Amino acid sequence: MRHWLLMGLAAALPACSVYDSRYRFEPRPLEATATTTDGAVVARALASVVGVRRADSDAGRPAEVEVRMRVENPGSEPLTFLAGATQLFSGSLQPFGAPRVEPPGGDREAPPGDAADATLYFPLPDGMSLRDMDLEGLDLRWGIRRPAGEVVAHASFQRVRHDPYAHHYGYWGFGSWSNHAYCDPWCAPRPPPPQHSNAGGKR
């Protein structure tokens, strides 16, 4: 009974997440710069693909790629992060829809020495599903505006494959295997990893 109870509970966890666990992208975060034609750095950005959000029928939203960004102003002039104009492309250069920006408000001001933050939700193109998209890579096109004009930069992410058992079961911590990315052997349908000679617990 314990075996089936834990198996059923653990299997239900991924379905409860708003993110599709098949899709994870790195670097996380990625650091990028926006430079002028003469090579001067006018903005630095940290960006992470948080995940691919499942479609939300209650909210009327399709599947979306969630990207979190922080744009820093290292200069002495004010700049504006053009959050609403940010674009996302798939590995085959298929464009996603225009982003929903949170918190609402569109563009973000970044005074000298300060930063602007935004979370961007890029919907899949109309009529497309995740299976229709090449999500092995993503390219983020972002830009800033300063007194001298606009500067555009790019940031690229690669999809990484992960062990679903380590991801979903590693935080339960049942039994003597809790110091590994593994839980009680009854919880996951796979054999436990070899135990180190200096590890405690029963064999």
Secondary structure, 3 states (H helix, E strand, C coil): CHHHHHHHHHHHHHHHCCECCCCCEECCCEEEEEECCCCCEEEEEEEEEEEEECCECCCCECCEEEEEEEEECCCCCCEEECHHHCEEEECCCCECCCCEEECCCCCEEECCCCEEEEEEEEECCCCCCHHHCCCCEEEEEEEEEECCEEEEEEEEEEECCCCHHHHHHCCCCCHHHCCCCCCCCCCCCCCCCCCCCCCCCCC
